[in-house]
Amino acid sequence: MREYTDLNTMEQVDEFIANHPLALIFISRTGCSVCQGLMPQVQELLEDYPEIRMGHINADHLPSIAGRFSIFTVPVILMFVNGKEYLREARIVHMDLFEEKLSKLYKGFLEQ
């Protein structure tokens, strides 16, 4: 199974988004049970989307991430296409709806 890239500084976050045309960032906090349950589900889902690069940010280790992306709760999934945010899911993520949105976005990107 593909692994998340840990992003620990704002510079790493910015470089990750800039260097990957399809970049998904998963933002969590230590001790968040919803985060711990959702993270492997997203990881498994992304096996079907090999062009998407996966990044992980622990908001406890990088508190400035909240202000940078207007994050008010965790978990948050942000999907960037060519550096622009196209998809945002927060707290309770319905995986079937998330997959539907992700699939449309992915197919649209590949057809460019």
Secondary structure by P-SEA (a helix, b strand, c coil): cbbbbbbccaaaaaaaaaaccbbbbbbbccccaaaaaaaaaaaaaacccccbbbbbbccccccccccccccccccbbbbbcccccccccccccaaaaaaaaaaaaaaaaaac
